């Protein structure tokens, strides 16, 4: 086998040069929102030992904590006591997914018509199992304070995001399947990525946009550092082939043969 064919994808262990990787990501996609890392900790003391970490002096949603890192470039650490409700804590494994939580009672009549609908929603969410972790922190990847983070969070427009996905699929292709739980879409992104290790795309929900500052045109990809590296390397190959961001509009009435011929002939 050649070196390229033998190279495992999604299973790398080399140390990541964050300055280099983020510079390449920015050159490829012109990301406007700071890419951040998220990390879970078994003890509060571990989290609080992170350099220059901020601790909340008010009660917040996880969306707000993530926003502090991605919109304000802060490094912030939390425990269950810092979060406004059980929903936020359950997604990241800081609150048990117990019978009361699974009932979905608080969401009945707000997001879902019946208690059965609410309960089905709770059951559908991807959450970190409760009992292992006591704290969580987020920080800009460029700060390198969570090195390595458990996952990376990349906010991007649909055009940027499809190229990132194409980069993930450049080598060792597989179809990427995602779902949408609707409200509590953080379960689709960081909940799923933390609990499965798989790249996880979400349409950020009402709460993420209202409380976390997510823009109307942004999607969110949560993925491991290794998979972010895979995506960037793949996008560089695509860029060499002329498939890059921004995607120029060819013209809806133009003869497509000339444009397609550049790529396929």
Secondary structure, DSSP 8 states (H G I E B T S, - for coil): --HHHH--SS---S---HHHHHHHHHHHH---S--EEEEEESSHHHHHTSTT-EE-SS-B-HHHHHHHHHHH---EEE-GGGBSSHHHHHHTTSS---HHHHHTGGGBTTTBSSHHHHHHHHHH-----TTS-SEEEEEEGGG-TTSS-SEEEEEE-HHHHHHHHHHHTSSS---------SSSGGGTTHHHHHHH-S-EEE---HHHHHHH---TT-EEEEE-HHHHHHHHHHHHHHHHTT--SS-----TTS-HHHHHHHHH-
